[in-house]
Amino acid sequence: MTQRIRSAAFSIYLVVTILVMGIACLPVMLFGRHATRATVKTWSRLALFGLHQIAGISYTIEGAENMPRSGALIAANHQSMWETIALYALAPKPVMIFKKELKRIPIYGWWASLAGNIAVDRKGGAKALRAMTREVKARADAGEQVIIFPEGTRTPLGETQTLQPGVAGIYTAMEAPCTPVAHDSGRFWRHPGGEKVPGVITLRILPAIPAGLDRREFLRLLAARLEAARPDLTPAEATANG
């Protein structure tokens, strides 16, 4: 089977599992947010399983002991769809921040909302921002892990972008530590186009940045740690201390 066919086969697998689980598991939603989130986590694990079996892409974790178990912000670089799936599968109580427009997508939008993920209205101005900061604070207090991609968009392999200042506002509002996560998913899950190249993604979970830092210092430290640990920017033996 050529890699192009394997990539297409995985895309079909991804859509089919969303449709089948999304419809068959609808009664789970009656049991509330935690049951809904558990179902989405199961789908995420199935997606990673299919990616390995069909497209030949697996992953290795460095620093698994650094994954937060209580309220925290998880900030990762963004290269493909892979990290959105993997971090949801790996975090104990994940909460994604996603665009409000995605709520309109049938099945996907239902599950994303009812699993407790936070929809952001980018055109909502200060009022929407205040609502989001209240929400992330409540999630941190409830022991959940808020996942964000502070670059704001996918960044090509081997390139860097200035981190969006909004991540510092979320960090300050949460009053919780931030765990940086670096990876090289773009080597194997290509964007744009969605081509899948067999290989092993390296995911590095770094020691947490403590709560309470000045916003500017937090942004500087987060950017430095992510850049120092990204496998596509540094040799494998590089340390993740920033």
C-alpha atoms as an extended CHARMM CRD file, in Angstrom:
* protein
*
       242  EXT
         1         1  MET       CA              0.0000000000        0.0000000000        0.0000000000  PROA      1               0.0000000000
         2         2  THR       CA              1.4910000000        3.3500000000       -1.0130000000  PROA      2               0.0000000000
         3         3  GLN       CA              1.7600000000        6.0960000000        1.5720000000  PROA      3               0.0000000000
         4         4  ARG       CA             -0.7450000000        8.2330000000       -0.3110000000  PROA      4               0.0000000000
         5         5  ILE       CA             -3.3090000000        5.4500000000       -0.0420000000  PROA      5               0.0000000000
         6         6  ARG       CA             -2.4580000000        4.9200000000        3.6390000000  PROA      6               0.0000000000
         7         7  SER       CA             -2.9260000000        8.6360000000        4.3090000000  PROA      7               0.0000000000
         8         8  ALA       CA             -6.3130000000        8.5940000000        2.5810000000  PROA      8               0.0000000000
         9         9  ALA       CA             -7.3070000000        5.4280000000        4.4190000000  PROA      9               0.0000000000
        10        10  PHE       CA             -6.5140000000        7.0410000000        7.7590000000  PROA      10              0.0000000000
        11        11  SER       CA             -8.5420000000       10.1430000000        6.8760000000  PROA      11              0.0000000000
        12        12  ILE       CA            -11.5060000000        7.9010000000        6.1090000000  PROA      12              0.0000000000
        13        13  TYR       CA            -10.9360000000        6.0060000000        9.3640000000  PROA      13              0.0000000000
        14        14  LEU       CA            -10.9060000000        9.2890000000       11.2930000000  PROA      14              0.0000000000
        15        15  VAL       CA            -14.1900000000       10.4700000000        9.7860000000  PROA      15              0.0000000000
        16        16  VAL       CA            -15.8840000000        7.0880000000       10.2190000000  PROA      16              0.0000000000
        17        17  THR       CA            -14.9120000000        6.8000000000       13.8840000000  PROA      17              0.0000000000
        18        18  ILE       CA            -16.2050000000       10.3330000000       14.5280000000  PROA      18              0.0000000000
        19        19  LEU       CA            -19.5220000000        9.5460000000       12.8610000000  PROA      19              0.0000000000
        20        20  VAL       CA            -19.9970000000        6.1000000000       14.3970000000  PROA      20              0.0000000000
        21        21  MET       CA            -18.9640000000        7.0150000000       17.9390000000  PROA      21              0.0000000000
        22        22  GLY       CA            -20.5250000000       10.4620000000       17.7170000000  PROA      22              0.0000000000
        23        23  ILE       CA            -23.9370000000        8.9970000000       16.9320000000  PROA      23              0.0000000000
        24        24  ALA       CA            -23.8020000000        5.6510000000       18.7410000000  PROA      24              0.0000000000
        25        25  CYS       CA            -22.6090000000        7.2390000000       21.9820000000  PROA      25              0.0000000000
        26        26  LEU       CA            -25.1210000000       10.1140000000       22.0580000000  PROA      26              0.0000000000
        27        27  PRO       CA            -26.8610000000        8.6770000000       25.1670000000  PROA      27              0.0000000000
        28        28  VAL       CA            -23.5900000000        9.1950000000       27.0750000000  PROA      28              0.0000000000
        29        29  MET       CA            -24.2520000000       12.9340000000       26.9760000000  PROA      29              0.0000000000
        30        30  LEU       CA            -27.1460000000       12.4200000000       29.3740000000  PROA      30              0.0000000000
        31        31  PHE       CA            -24.6120000000       11.5050000000       32.0710000000  PROA      31              0.0000000000
        32        32  GLY       CA            -22.9040000000       14.8780000000       32.0150000000  PROA      32              0.0000000000
        33        33  ARG       CA            -19.5830000000       16.4580000000       31.1910000000  PROA      33              0.0000000000
        34        34  HSD       CA            -17.2610000000       13.8900000000       32.7670000000  PROA      34              0.0000000000
        35        35  ALA       CA            -18.8160000000       10.9410000000       30.9390000000  PROA      35              0.0000000000
        36        36  THR       CA            -18.8180000000       12.9090000000       27.6910000000  PROA      36              0.0000000000
        37        37  ARG       CA            -15.1550000000       13.8220000000       28.1100000000  PROA      37              0.0000000000
        38        38  ALA       CA            -14.2610000000       10.1920000000       28.8160000000  PROA      38              0.0000000000
        39        39  THR       CA            -15.9120000000        9.2060000000       25.5320000000  PROA      39              0.0000000000
        40        40  VAL       CA            -13.9820000000       11.8670000000       23.6080000000  PROA      40              0.0000000000
        41        41  LYS       CA            -10.7560000000       10.6340000000       25.2400000000  PROA      41              0.0000000000
        42        42  THR       CA            -11.6040000000        7.1120000000       24.0560000000  PROA      42              0.0000000000
        43        43  TRP       CA            -12.0750000000        8.4090000000       20.5160000000  PROA      43              0.0000000000
        44        44  SER       CA             -8.7150000000       10.2160000000       20.7680000000  PROA      44              0.0000000000
        45        45  ARG       CA             -6.9750000000        6.9740000000       21.7160000000  PROA      45              0.0000000000
        46        46  LEU       CA             -8.6820000000        5.1850000000       18.8210000000  PROA      46              0.0000000000
        47        47  ALA       CA             -7.4480000000        7.9190000000       16.4790000000  PROA      47              0.0000000000
        48        48  LEU       CA             -3.8560000000        7.4560000000       17.6920000000  PROA      48              0.0000000000
        49        49  PHE       CA             -4.2100000000        3.6800000000       17.3570000000  PROA      49              0.0000000000
        50        50  GLY       CA             -5.4790000000        4.0220000000       13.7890000000  PROA      50              0.0000000000
        51        51  LEU       CA             -2.7040000000        6.4730000000       12.9230000000  PROA      51              0.0000000000
        52        52  HSD       CA             -0.1330000000        3.8950000000       14.0030000000  PROA      52              0.0000000000
        53        53  GLN       CA             -1.7630000000        0.8770000000       12.3880000000  PROA      53              0.0000000000
        54        54  ILE       CA             -2.7950000000        2.5220000000        9.1250000000  PROA      54              0.0000000000
        55        55  ALA       CA             -0.2920000000        5.3050000000        8.5040000000  PROA      55              0.0000000000
        56        56  GLY       CA              2.6960000000        3.9760000000       10.4530000000  PROA      56              0.0000000000
        57        57  ILE       CA              2.9960000000        6.9660000000       12.7860000000  PROA      57              0.0000000000
        58        58  SER       CA              3.6140000000        6.3520000000       16.4790000000  PROA      58              0.0000000000
        59        59  TYR       CA              5.0010000000        8.5540000000       19.2460000000  PROA      59              0.0000000000
        60        60  THR       CA              7.3490000000        8.5290000000       22.1860000000  PROA      60              0.0000000000
        61        61  ILE       CA              6.9820000000       10.6090000000       25.3570000000  PROA      61              0.0000000000
        62        62  GLU       CA              9.8640000000       12.2370000000       27.1990000000  PROA      62              0.0000000000
        63        63  GLY       CA              9.0910000000       13.6660000000       30.6340000000  PROA      63              0.0000000000
        64        64  ALA       CA              5.7850000000       11.8450000000       31.1670000000  PROA      64              0.0000000000
        65        65  GLU       CA              6.2220000000       12.4660000000       34.8880000000  PROA      65              0.0000000000
        66        66  ASN       CA              5.7280000000       16.1960000000       34.2110000000  PROA      66              0.0000000000
        67        67  MET       CA              2.1440000000       15.7890000000       32.9700000000  PROA      67              0.0000000000
        68        68  PRO       CA              0.0480000000       17.7920000000       35.4630000000  PROA      68              0.0000000000
        69        69  ARG       CA             -2.5070000000       15.8940000000       37.5430000000  PROA      69              0.0000000000
        70        70  SER       CA             -4.2480000000       18.9360000000       39.0080000000  PROA      70              0.0000000000
        71        71  GLY       CA             -5.3600000000       22.3260000000       37.7010000000  PROA      71              0.0000000000
        72        72  ALA       CA             -2.8620000000       23.6500000000       35.1660000000  PROA      72              0.0000000000
        73        73  LEU       CA             -2.3040000000       25.2720000000       31.8040000000  PROA      73              0.0000000000
        74        74  ILE       CA             -0.7090000000       23.1030000000       29.1090000000  PROA      74              0.0000000000
        75        75  ALA       CA              0.9340000000       25.1670000000       26.3460000000  PROA      75              0.0000000000
        76        76  ALA       CA              2.1930000000       23.3520000000       23.2490000000  PROA      76              0.0000000000
        77        77  ASN       CA              3.6320000000       24.3020000000       19.8890000000  PROA      77              0.0000000000
        78        78  HSD       CA              1.2570000000       23.6630000000       16.9860000000  PROA      78              0.0000000000
        79        79  GLN       CA              2.2250000000       21.8970000000       13.7580000000  PROA      79              0.0000000000
        80        80  SER       CA             -0.6670000000       19.5690000000       12.8990000000  PROA      80              0.0000000000
        81        81  MET       CA             -3.9310000000       18.0830000000       14.1140000000  PROA      81              0.0000000000
        82        82  TRP       CA             -1.9580000000       15.3590000000       15.9180000000  PROA      82              0.0000000000
        83        83  GLU       CA             -1.2020000000       17.3280000000       19.0780000000  PROA      83              0.0000000000
        84        84  THR       CA             -4.8480000000       18.3000000000       19.5510000000  PROA      84              0.0000000000
        85        85  ILE       CA             -5.7220000000       14.6000000000       19.5990000000  PROA      85              0.0000000000
        86        86  ALA       CA             -2.7000000000       13.3710000000       21.5710000000  PROA      86              0.0000000000
        87        87  LEU       CA             -2.8360000000       15.9320000000       24.3770000000  PROA      87              0.0000000000
        88        88  TYR       CA             -6.5430000000       15.3120000000       24.8550000000  PROA      88              0.0000000000
        89        89  ALA       CA             -5.8260000000       11.5860000000       25.1430000000  PROA      89              0.0000000000
        90        90  LEU       CA             -2.8940000000       12.0610000000       27.5320000000  PROA      90              0.0000000000
        91        91  ALA       CA             -4.0400000000       14.7840000000       29.9440000000  PROA      91              0.0000000000
        92        92  PRO       CA             -6.0670000000       13.4190000000       32.9050000000  PROA      92              0.0000000000
        93        93  LYS       CA             -8.8660000000       16.0120000000       32.6970000000  PROA      93              0.0000000000
        94        94  PRO       CA             -8.3390000000       17.9230000000       29.4530000000  PROA      94              0.0000000000
        95        95  VAL       CA            -10.1090000000       21.1080000000       28.4300000000  PROA      95              0.0000000000
        96        96  MET       CA             -9.5250000000       22.4990000000       24.9440000000  PROA      96              0.0000000000
        97        97  ILE       CA             -9.9480000000       26.1340000000       23.9440000000  PROA      97              0.0000000000
        98        98  PHE       CA            -11.5390000000       26.2300000000       20.5020000000  PROA      98              0.0000000000
        99        99  LYS       CA            -13.1720000000       28.6940000000       18.1100000000  PROA      99              0.0000000000
       100       100  LYS       CA            -16.8540000000       29.3550000000       18.7610000000  PROA      100             0.0000000000
       101       101  GLU       CA            -17.6110000000       28.7420000000       15.0670000000  PROA      101             0.0000000000
       102       102  LEU       CA            -16.7280000000       25.0570000000       15.4820000000  PROA      102             0.0000000000
       103       103  LYS       CA            -19.7580000000       24.5870000000       17.7380000000  PROA      103             0.0000000000
       104       104  ARG       CA            -21.9200000000       24.7660000000       14.6090000000  PROA      104             0.0000000000
       105       105  ILE       CA            -20.4000000000       21.6100000000       13.1210000000  PROA      105             0.0000000000
       106       106  PRO       CA            -22.8450000000       18.7050000000       13.6020000000  PROA      106             0.0000000000
       107       107  ILE       CA            -21.6260000000       15.9160000000       15.9080000000  PROA      107             0.0000000000
       108       108  TYR       CA            -18.1650000000       17.4490000000       16.4160000000  PROA      108             0.0000000000
       109       109  GLY       CA            -19.5880000000       20.6610000000       17.8300000000  PROA      109             0.0000000000
       110       110  TRP       CA            -22.0070000000       18.8220000000       20.1140000000  PROA      110             0.0000000000
       111       111  TRP       CA            -19.2810000000       16.6990000000       21.6670000000  PROA      111             0.0000000000
       112       112  ALA       CA            -16.7470000000       19.5330000000       21.8880000000  PROA      112             0.0000000000
       113       113  SER       CA            -19.2260000000       21.6650000000       23.8260000000  PROA      113             0.0000000000
       114       114  LEU       CA            -20.7400000000       19.0060000000       26.0860000000  PROA      114             0.0000000000
       115       115  ALA       CA            -17.3110000000       17.5990000000       26.9880000000  PROA      115             0.0000000000
       116       116  GLY       CA            -16.6260000000       20.9300000000       28.6810000000  PROA      116             0.0000000000
       117       117  ASN       CA            -14.2580000000       22.5100000000       26.1890000000  PROA      117             0.0000000000
       118       118  ILE       CA            -14.2200000000       26.3090000000       26.1060000000  PROA      118             0.0000000000
       119       119  ALA       CA            -15.5280000000       28.0780000000       23.0220000000  PROA      119             0.0000000000
       120       120  VAL       CA            -13.8940000000       31.4390000000       22.3100000000  PROA      120             0.0000000000
       121       121  ASP       CA            -15.6950000000       34.2220000000       20.4830000000  PROA      121             0.0000000000
       122       122  ARG       CA            -12.8090000000       36.0170000000       18.7640000000  PROA      122             0.0000000000
       123       123  LYS       CA            -15.0980000000       38.8750000000       17.7690000000  PROA      123             0.0000000000
       124       124  GLY       CA            -16.6640000000       39.2330000000       21.1970000000  PROA      124             0.0000000000
       125       125  GLY       CA            -14.2290000000       41.8200000000       22.4900000000  PROA      125             0.0000000000
       126       126  ALA       CA            -13.5690000000       42.5200000000       26.1650000000  PROA      126             0.0000000000
       127       127  LYS       CA            -16.8120000000       40.9000000000       27.3290000000  PROA      127             0.0000000000
       128       128  ALA       CA            -15.9210000000       37.5770000000       25.6890000000  PROA      128             0.0000000000
       129       129  LEU       CA            -12.3850000000       37.7750000000       27.0770000000  PROA      129             0.0000000000
       130       130  ARG       CA            -13.6600000000       38.3050000000       30.6230000000  PROA      130             0.0000000000
       131       131  ALA       CA            -16.0270000000       35.3490000000       30.2670000000  PROA      131             0.0000000000
       132       132  MET       CA            -13.1860000000       33.1260000000       29.0750000000  PROA      132             0.0000000000
       133       133  THR       CA            -10.8550000000       34.1350000000       31.9050000000  PROA      133             0.0000000000
       134       134  ARG       CA            -13.5680000000       33.3430000000       34.4500000000  PROA      134             0.0000000000
       135       135  GLU       CA            -14.0730000000       29.9690000000       32.8110000000  PROA      135             0.0000000000
       136       136  VAL       CA            -10.3960000000       28.9560000000       32.7520000000  PROA      136             0.0000000000
       137       137  LYS       CA            -10.0390000000       29.9890000000       36.3900000000  PROA      137             0.0000000000
       138       138  ALA       CA            -13.0080000000       27.7960000000       37.3180000000  PROA      138             0.0000000000
       139       139  ARG       CA            -11.5030000000       24.8710000000       35.4060000000  PROA      139             0.0000000000
       140       140  ALA       CA             -8.1430000000       25.2170000000       37.1370000000  PROA      140             0.0000000000
       141       141  ASP       CA             -9.8840000000       25.3520000000       40.5160000000  PROA      141             0.0000000000
       142       142  ALA       CA            -11.7270000000       22.1380000000       39.5420000000  PROA      142             0.0000000000
       143       143  GLY       CA             -8.4150000000       20.3570000000       38.9020000000  PROA      143             0.0000000000
       144       144  GLU       CA             -8.6430000000       20.3400000000       35.1030000000  PROA      144             0.0000000000
       145       145  GLN       CA             -5.9050000000       20.9480000000       32.5250000000  PROA      145             0.0000000000
       146       146  VAL       CA             -6.5610000000       23.7160000000       29.9810000000  PROA      146             0.0000000000
       147       147  ILE       CA             -4.7620000000       23.0300000000       26.6830000000  PROA      147             0.0000000000
       148       148  ILE       CA             -3.7230000000       25.9310000000       24.4770000000  PROA      148             0.0000000000
       149       149  PHE       CA             -1.5200000000       26.4550000000       21.4180000000  PROA      149             0.0000000000
       150       150  PRO       CA              0.0130000000       29.8900000000       22.0850000000  PROA      150             0.0000000000
       151       151  GLU       CA              1.3500000000       30.3970000000       18.5530000000  PROA      151             0.0000000000
       152       152  GLY       CA             -2.2760000000       30.8800000000       17.5250000000  PROA      152             0.0000000000
       153       153  THR       CA             -1.9000000000       28.8970000000       14.3020000000  PROA      153             0.0000000000
       154       154  ARG       CA              0.0570000000       25.9940000000       12.8590000000  PROA      154             0.0000000000
       155       155  THR       CA              3.7510000000       26.8010000000       12.4980000000  PROA      155             0.0000000000
       156       156  PRO       CA              5.7580000000       25.1060000000        9.7150000000  PROA      156             0.0000000000
       157       157  LEU       CA              8.3770000000       22.5720000000       10.6940000000  PROA      157             0.0000000000
       158       158  GLY       CA             11.6360000000       24.2260000000       11.6980000000  PROA      158             0.0000000000
       159       159  GLU       CA             10.1060000000       27.7000000000       12.0330000000  PROA      159             0.0000000000
       160       160  THR       CA              9.0760000000       29.7700000000       15.0390000000  PROA      160             0.0000000000
       161       161  GLN       CA              6.4190000000       32.3960000000       15.6820000000  PROA      161             0.0000000000
       162       162  THR       CA              5.9570000000       35.0000000000       18.3680000000  PROA      162             0.0000000000
       163       163  LEU       CA              3.6210000000       33.6590000000       21.0370000000  PROA      163             0.0000000000
       164       164  GLN       CA              0.2400000000       35.3490000000       21.2730000000  PROA      164             0.0000000000
       165       165  PRO       CA             -0.0350000000       37.5340000000       24.4110000000  PROA      165             0.0000000000
       166       166  GLY       CA             -3.4320000000       36.0080000000       25.2200000000  PROA      166             0.0000000000
       167       167  VAL       CA             -1.7160000000       32.9520000000       26.7010000000  PROA      167             0.0000000000
       168       168  ALA       CA             -0.2040000000       35.2020000000       29.3890000000  PROA      168             0.0000000000
       169       169  GLY       CA             -3.6520000000       36.5300000000       30.2390000000  PROA      169             0.0000000000
       170       170  ILE       CA             -4.9990000000       32.9920000000       30.5970000000  PROA      170             0.0000000000
       171       171  TYR       CA             -1.9870000000       31.9780000000       32.7260000000  PROA      171             0.0000000000
       172       172  THR       CA             -2.5290000000       34.9870000000       35.0180000000  PROA      172             0.0000000000
       173       173  ALA       CA             -6.2710000000       34.3740000000       35.3080000000  PROA      173             0.0000000000
       174       174  MET       CA             -5.8610000000       30.6890000000       36.1280000000  PROA      174             0.0000000000
       175       175  GLU       CA             -3.3790000000       31.3340000000       38.9690000000  PROA      175             0.0000000000
       176       176  ALA       CA             -1.9840000000       27.8950000000       38.1700000000  PROA      176             0.0000000000
       177       177  PRO       CA              1.3150000000       26.5220000000       36.8110000000  PROA      177             0.0000000000
       178       178  CYS       CA              1.9180000000       26.1270000000       33.0940000000  PROA      178             0.0000000000
       179       179  THR       CA              3.3840000000       22.9580000000       31.6000000000  PROA      179             0.0000000000
       180       180  PRO       CA              5.1480000000       23.5670000000       28.2540000000  PROA      180             0.0000000000
       181       181  VAL       CA              4.9490000000       20.7310000000       25.6990000000  PROA      181             0.0000000000
       182       182  ALA       CA              7.1790000000       20.5120000000       22.6200000000  PROA      182             0.0000000000
       183       183  HSD       CA              6.9710000000       18.0640000000       19.7110000000  PROA      183             0.0000000000
       184       184  ASP       CA              7.7620000000       17.5390000000       16.0210000000  PROA      184             0.0000000000
       185       185  SER       CA              4.4350000000       16.2050000000       14.7270000000  PROA      185             0.0000000000
       186       186  GLY       CA              4.8400000000       18.2070000000       11.5180000000  PROA      186             0.0000000000
       187       187  ARG       CA              7.5870000000       15.8320000000       10.3670000000  PROA      187             0.0000000000
       188       188  PHE       CA              5.0510000000       13.0620000000        9.9570000000  PROA      188             0.0000000000
       189       189  TRP       CA              1.5730000000       14.6620000000        9.8320000000  PROA      189             0.0000000000
       190       190  ARG       CA              2.1920000000       17.2210000000        7.1280000000  PROA      190             0.0000000000
       191       191  HSD       CA              0.3270000000       20.5040000000        6.8510000000  PROA      191             0.0000000000
       192       192  PRO       CA             -1.1060000000       21.6570000000        4.5540000000  PROA      192             0.0000000000
       193       193  GLY       CA             -2.3220000000       18.6410000000        2.6330000000  PROA      193             0.0000000000
       194       194  GLY       CA             -2.5390000000       16.1130000000        5.4340000000  PROA      194             0.0000000000
       195       195  GLU       CA              0.1280000000       13.7610000000        4.0550000000  PROA      195             0.0000000000
       196       196  LYS       CA              1.2050000000       11.1230000000        6.5890000000  PROA      196             0.0000000000
       197       197  VAL       CA              4.8480000000        9.9900000000        6.6460000000  PROA      197             0.0000000000
       198       198  PRO       CA              5.7430000000        6.9010000000        8.7380000000  PROA      198             0.0000000000
       199       199  GLY       CA              7.8860000000        7.6190000000       11.7670000000  PROA      199             0.0000000000
       200       200  VAL       CA              7.9430000000        8.3460000000       15.4830000000  PROA      200             0.0000000000
       201       201  ILE       CA              6.7910000000       11.7150000000       16.8360000000  PROA      201             0.0000000000
       202       202  THR       CA              8.7550000000       12.9330000000       19.8590000000  PROA      202             0.0000000000
       203       203  LEU       CA              6.6100000000       14.5710000000       22.5470000000  PROA      203             0.0000000000
       204       204  ARG       CA              8.4740000000       16.3630000000       25.3190000000  PROA      204             0.0000000000
       205       205  ILE       CA              6.5440000000       17.3130000000       28.4550000000  PROA      205             0.0000000000
       206       206  LEU       CA              8.6360000000       19.8870000000       30.2840000000  PROA      206             0.0000000000
       207       207  PRO       CA              8.7970000000       20.8520000000       33.9610000000  PROA      207             0.0000000000
       208       208  ALA       CA              6.0780000000       23.3170000000       34.9230000000  PROA      208             0.0000000000
       209       209  ILE       CA              6.5110000000       27.0640000000       34.9840000000  PROA      209             0.0000000000
       210       210  PRO       CA              5.2290000000       28.1150000000       38.4120000000  PROA      210             0.0000000000
       211       211  ALA       CA              2.1880000000       30.3240000000       38.8560000000  PROA      211             0.0000000000
       212       212  GLY       CA              2.5050000000       33.9790000000       39.7360000000  PROA      212             0.0000000000
       213       213  LEU       CA              5.1340000000       35.2420000000       37.3070000000  PROA      213             0.0000000000
       214       214  ASP       CA              4.9010000000       38.6280000000       35.6260000000  PROA      214             0.0000000000
       215       215  ARG       CA              3.2310000000       38.3030000000       32.1960000000  PROA      215             0.0000000000
       216       216  ARG       CA              6.2800000000       39.4450000000       30.2630000000  PROA      216             0.0000000000
       217       217  GLU       CA              8.5840000000       37.1050000000       32.1570000000  PROA      217             0.0000000000
       218       218  PHE       CA              6.1470000000       34.2290000000       31.6760000000  PROA      218             0.0000000000
       219       219  LEU       CA              5.9870000000       34.7750000000       27.9050000000  PROA      219             0.0000000000
       220       220  ARG       CA              9.7700000000       35.0040000000       27.6660000000  PROA      220             0.0000000000
       221       221  LEU       CA             10.2690000000       31.8320000000       29.6860000000  PROA      221             0.0000000000
       222       222  LEU       CA              7.5770000000       29.8620000000       27.8440000000  PROA      222             0.0000000000
       223       223  ALA       CA              8.9490000000       30.8240000000       24.4140000000  PROA      223             0.0000000000
       224       224  ALA       CA             12.5050000000       29.9690000000       25.4600000000  PROA      224             0.0000000000
       225       225  ARG       CA             11.5670000000       26.5700000000       26.8600000000  PROA      225             0.0000000000
       226       226  LEU       CA              9.4720000000       25.5760000000       23.8640000000  PROA      226             0.0000000000
       227       227  GLU       CA             12.1650000000       26.6340000000       21.4130000000  PROA      227             0.0000000000
       228       228  ALA       CA             14.9200000000       24.8750000000       23.3630000000  PROA      228             0.0000000000
       229       229  ALA       CA             12.9650000000       21.6150000000       23.5610000000  PROA      229             0.0000000000
       230       230  ARG       CA             11.3920000000       21.3620000000       20.0960000000  PROA      230             0.0000000000
       231       231  PRO       CA             12.8600000000       18.2690000000       18.3930000000  PROA      231             0.0000000000
       232       232  ASP       CA             12.7060000000       19.9520000000       14.9720000000  PROA      232             0.0000000000
       233       233  LEU       CA             14.8730000000       22.8370000000       16.2130000000  PROA      233             0.0000000000
       234       234  THR       CA             17.3420000000       21.1150000000       18.5320000000  PROA      234             0.0000000000
       235       235  PRO       CA             19.3780000000       17.8930000000       18.5490000000  PROA      235             0.0000000000
       236       236  ALA       CA             17.9030000000       14.9020000000       20.3820000000  PROA      236             0.0000000000
       237       237  GLU       CA             20.2970000000       15.3300000000       23.2840000000  PROA      237             0.0000000000
       238       238  ALA       CA             19.2170000000       18.9200000000       23.9680000000  PROA      238             0.0000000000
       239       239  THR       CA             17.9570000000       19.5670000000       27.4320000000  PROA      239             0.0000000000
       240       240  ALA       CA             14.5310000000       21.0020000000       28.2030000000  PROA      240             0.0000000000
       241       241  ASN       CA             15.4710000000       23.4070000000       30.9330000000  PROA      241             0.0000000000
       242       242  GLY       CA             15.0680000000       26.5930000000       28.8770000000  PROA      242             0.0000000000
